[in-house]
């Protein structure tokens, strides 16, 4: 299965935020969209990604004053990305190796979607369920 199959199932919408947005504003957006990370963009394209984990670390280091700071102060700027043609298994390995839970999907330098670890797990569970059904059908027919 490929990343394009995951996007076809879940959609290609991506919640984005600008680097100037306050961290308090980021938390509002994460809550409104019920997500754990947002892609940071500008007119020039993808600049980074910021997650709940980044906020927690920042709050631990700097306290509540962090909430007034811009997202650019805590975002990750070296972002692991994938393409729609990549296999889901290679994305799983990328997520594990880089210890990330959200990976933007990029086509020709443009943001085309995002895949979370939850999407990967859901896809794998659907594959296993399908295999199980096929095996059950094979056994009962044989």
Secondary structure by P-SEA (a helix, b strand, c coil): ccaaaaaaacccccccccccccaaaaaaaaaaacccbbbbbccccccccccaaaaaaaaaaccccccccccccccccbbbbbcccccaaaaaaaaaaacccbbbbbccccccccccaaaaaaaaaaaaaaaaaaaaaaaaac
